[in-house]
Amino acid sequence: MVEVIWPLSVAPCKPQAGGVLSLRRYIEETLRRSRTSYSTLQVALYYLVLIMPCVPKSDFTMQQSVDSPSVRSLQCGRRMFLAALILASKYLQDRNYSAKAWSKMSGLKAAEINLNERAFLEAVSWKLHIPDHLFKRWTDVVLRYTPGQTPPS
């Protein structure tokens, strides 16, 4: 799903020296390190669909100055996936990882994690609530397209 919304994020968001994980591997590692529950992932995926209309259509990442970090954040699938995961976790869980802990898991600085989270929230107008009827439909969609076993309740 992340690859569809951010096709340019299949490659690293910023040109860096080697050692950058593929998008798929980055997501797998982030989920493993954070021990994300199925329900948290399900909500995070919904948030990605929610933010889809806000994602700039063209790749301006190479042209952006340091003055527009929130636009750069919105253009990066890795950063937005992480922001969606953090926000879903905060929305669903009573206890959450700190920005410092997410920093260790993701390799991003805590300040950048906070900036990405804020960019995400501003893009969706801070509206994270999922009404019951939408959540039930979303659950059906996710289950239909999820290979393998049915998740535990």
N, C-alpha and C positions, 0 to 999 in steps of 0.2 A: 504494500500500500504506500509506504514511504517513497519507494522508487517511482511510483506513478505520479504522486503529487510533486516530488522534487527529482525529476529525471537527471538533472545535472549533479545531484548529490551522490550518485553512484560513484563518482570520483570524489576525492576529498574536496571540501568546501574552500580551502585555502591551499595554494600550492605549498607543500612542505617537503622536507627531506623524507626519504623512505620510512617505512614503519607505520604508515597510516592504514588502519584496517578498512576493508571493504565495508560498504554500508550494511550489508547483511550481517557480516561478522561483528560490526560495531553494535548493532541492535542485539544480536545474540549475547554478546559479552555483557552489555549493559543490563539485560534482563537477568542473566546468570548472577552477575555481581550484586545486583540489587535485590535478588530473590523476590522478584515481582510476582504477585499473585495473578491468577487468571483474570479476576474481576478488575484489578487495577489496569492490566494490559487492555482489557476490553474497553474500559473508559478512556484510556489514553488513545486508543485507535479512534474512538468516537470524536475525541477532541481534534485529532488530525483531520478528520472529515470536516469538522466545524471550521477549522482555520483555512481549509483549502481555498475558498474564494478570496482570501486575503493575501495569498502568496503571489508576489510579483511574477508576471509571466515571462519576462526576459531575464537573462543572467547579467546582472550589473555588478556581480561580486568583484570582478577584476577592476572595475572602474570606480567603485565606491571609495570615498575617502574615509578616514577614521571618524569623521563627523556623523556618519550615518550607520552606527552599529546595529540599530534595531532593524533596519531594512536588510542588512547583511544577515542578521539572525533569521529573519523570515525566509530568506532564500536558501537556507541550509537545512536539509532534511535531518541531519544528525542532531543539530541544535534544537530543532523543533520537536523531534521525536523525544529527546531528553526532557525538554520543557513540558511536553504533554504528559510524559511519564511522571515527572515530579508533581505536576498539578493534580493528576489523577490520584496519586498517592496521598497528597495533602487533603484532597476532597473526601477520600474514602477511609483513610486510616486515622486513628487517634494519635499515634506516634509515628514520626517521620524522621528520615535522615536529614541531617543539617546540610547546608550548602557545601560545607567543607567535606563531608562524607561523599556527597554526589561528585565533588571535585576529584576526589581520589578514585572513584569508580569510573569517571568519564575521561579524566585527563584534562578537563577544562578548568580554568581558574574559577574560584567561587564567585568573584565579581562578575565574570562573564555568564555564569549560570544564572545569577540574579537578573542580569540584563536580559538574557534570553527569555526567562520566565515572564518578566515584565512586558517584553515585546509581544509575547504570545497573548498575555492577558489583555493588553491594549487592543490587539488585533481582533479579539473576540468580544470586545467591550465588557470584559470581566464577567461574562455570562458562562458559567461552567455547569450550572444545574441541567440535568437531563430529566425531563418529565418521564413519568412511568411508562406511558404509552410509547414514547420514542425509544426508551431503553429496551422495552420488550421487543420491538421491531428490530432494533440494532442487534440484540442478542441472537435473534433468528438469523439475521444476515451473517453474523460472525460464525455461527455454528454451521451454516450452510457452506461457507467457504473455508472452513478450517479442516484440514485433513487429520485423520487419526481419531483418537478416542474422544468421547464426550467428557468435558471437564467435570470435576467433582462440584457439587453444589455448595 
